[in-house]
Structures are given as structure tokens and as C-alpha cells.
Amino acid sequence: MSEAIDIRRVYDEILELKKDISYIKKNMIDPDIIMTAEEGKRFDESIKELQQGKTSKLSALKKELGI
């Protein structure tokens, strides 16, 4: 009889773990959406270059590359 109780306890613990994993999956942060300090710095530089007209259109780059 104690074996059946142990199995039930293990089953209940597994169900709790499944709930915890589901919660974690729903609430965890995607590391790909977080910028490092270096990426943030480069992003800011890119925005400045764009505002200063130092960038090229994608179509011009494709034409230059023959794509």
C-alpha cells in the first residue's frame, strides 16, 4: 500500500513541476530581445548615421553588389 502512496506523491509532484515549467515558459524573457551595452551603443550610432544621411538605401546596395 505504501508503494501506491509513493507513486501518487510522485505523480502529484510531476504535475506541479509541469505547471511550474509552463509558467516559466510563458514568462521567461527571450534573450534575443535584450541588447548588450555594445549592441546598444552601436544601435545609437546607427540612428545618428541614419539621421545624418550617412546610410544607403538597400536597393542601392543591392544594385552595387549586382543582386
Secondary structure, DSSP 8 states (H G I E B T S, - for coil): -HHHHHHHHHHHHHHHHHHHHHHHHHH---GGGS--HHHHHHHHHHHHHHHTT----HHHHHHHHT-
